[in-house]
Amino acid sequence: MRKVSKIKNLREEKGKEIAGHEGQIKRISDNEYQVHSQSKEFTVYSIRKTATGRTCSCPDHQTWGVRCKHVFAIQFSQRLKEELRENITIKPVEINRCLFCHSEDVVKTGIRRNKEYAIQRFKCHACGRTFSVNIGFEHMKHNPKAITIAMQLYFSGESLRNTMRALKLMGTQVSHQTVYNWITKYTELMQRYLDNIIPQVGDVWRTDELFIKVKGNLTHLFSMMDDQTRYWISSMVADHKGVSDVRPMYQEAKEATGKRPSVLISDGAPNFHTAFNKEFYSNKKDSKHISHIHFKGDRNNNKMERMNGETRDREKIMRGLKTKASPILTGYQLYHNYIRPHEALKGKTPSEVAGITVKGTDKFMTLIQNASVN
């Protein structure tokens, strides 16, 4: 028994050593990894997750059926990534300083009301002055809550006019154009803020395209998504499917995440592979493009098709886009990543799984306030 335990401990130690070396482990999918052999230079072992546990193609596991060092390496690697993940929490903004003397000795002192809504007033005990703050909604005529509700309704699937009618029931009289102006203004504000926060995405990305209408003409929306977190990384609109240059989308993805994928999954369109070779390929043999999709097994593009379905549902209600650079696409990408919980992620948003948590009952309000302050 001592000998068996000693051999197991040795495998664990070797597994830790493998996990600690960059480039030794490659994630293919949720259920499949590849580990480079330590003794044979060009040999790679495949580790798969089954109903009874992980299996490895190495001789040690195949002959003896034991948990080999490669399986231990996968386990240690996953633990290491969780420990190193830098979680970012975006909290609702609280007023704790005087606008004039910057003292923290401030208290709430009544309400300042206007025609549409009320704003909390504060008093500073240090300088004796009172002030009110409407972070992110300065000089806005309408209730900030109505603005965030309008954004929630619209990106949840309502049209501009249905959103306008819902606000009317709440006592807010606006036109559908005003709702669109709100969405444009605050989408741009939030996006500028979120562009400075890097999500902790995985090493396997997916890309695909779908038909959308722009001014009544059929065009293509190209998108890129992280396989592990379902975080929508980047997108672009182009006129043609297989010949349009999609490198700008790949460049945007690298800039947004600070990395490139080890595996990219797409359909067989040649422009995906051309862009991969120019933007993601590495001669270190740690990058791979899978362009032939297997519909049985782990290498299908169903996750990407599901996200495309979300976009299609939204685009049907809009009846197409007005311009290729429409803020609606940027807004929906933001909604997908930071606001909308996903069943496949156990009720979490992609940003939460990627290490970015937005707090507060009104997440749009939290993002707008933080974007304004920062």
C-alpha positions, 0 to 999 in steps of 0.5 A: 500500500505504501508503494502504491501511495508513493507512486500516486504522490509522484504522479501528483507532483509531476502533474503540478510540475506540468500545470506550472509550465505555460503551453503544456496544456491546451483546452480543446472544449469543456470535456477535452484537453491536450497535454504535451508529453514530457519524454517524447517531444512531438507526442500529445496526449488527449484527456477526455471527461466521461461519465466515470471520470477523466481518461487519458490516451497515455500508456500509463492510463491505458495499461493500468487504468490509474489517474496519470500525471496528465489527468492530475495536471488538468486538475491542478491547472483548473485550480490554478486558474481559479486562484489567479483569476482577478475578479472585478466588482462594479458596485453602485456609486455612493455619495460620501464626499462633499462636492465643494470641500471634499469632506466625508462628513456629509449627511442626507438632508431632504429631497429636491423635486422637479416635475418628473422625479426627486433627487436626494440632497446632502449637507456637508457639516464641514463647510455647511453647504448643501448639494444634490448629485444626479450621477450620469443623468445630469441635465436629463429631464426624465427620471433616471429609473425610467431611462434604465427601464426603457433600456431593459425593456428594449434589449429584452425584446420590446420595440421602441414604440412598445417601450414608449407605451410601457413608459407612458403607463408609468407616467413618463411621456416620451417619443420612440425617438427619445428612447432611441436617443437614450439608448445611443447616449448611454450605450456609448458611455457604458462601452467607453468605460467597459473597454478599459476592463479586460474579461478573463476569457478562456483559450477556445473561441468561436466565430460565425456569421448571420444575415441581417438587414441594413437599410433593407439590404442583406449584409452579414454580422460576424461575431466572436465568442469565448467558448467557456464563458460565452462572453461576446468578445467582438463583432463587425458588419460586412457585405459578403460572407466568404470574402470579406476581410474579418481581420478587424474583428480578430484585432478587436478581440485581441485588444479587448482580451489582451490575448489570442485563442489557442483554438478557434472554431468556425465553419468552413468560410475561407476568410475565417482561416485567412484572418486566423493565419494573419492574426492568431497563428503562432509558430509555437504550435500552440494555436489551432483553427478548427474549420470543419465542424463535427455535429456529433461530439464536442467540436460543433458550433451550437453555442455560437448558433445559440447566440446568433439566435438571440441576435436574430430575435432582436433584429426581427423586432427592429426590422433591420438596422439603419446603419452598419455602425448602429449603437443597437448592436453595441448595446445588445452585445453589452446587454448579452455580456453584463445584464442578461443571465444565461441558463447554460451558465447557471443563472450567471452573466458571461461577465460574471463567469469572466470575472466581472460582477456588476452589483445592484438591482438595476445593473444599467444604473450601476454601469452608467454611474460608474461610467460617469464617475470614471 
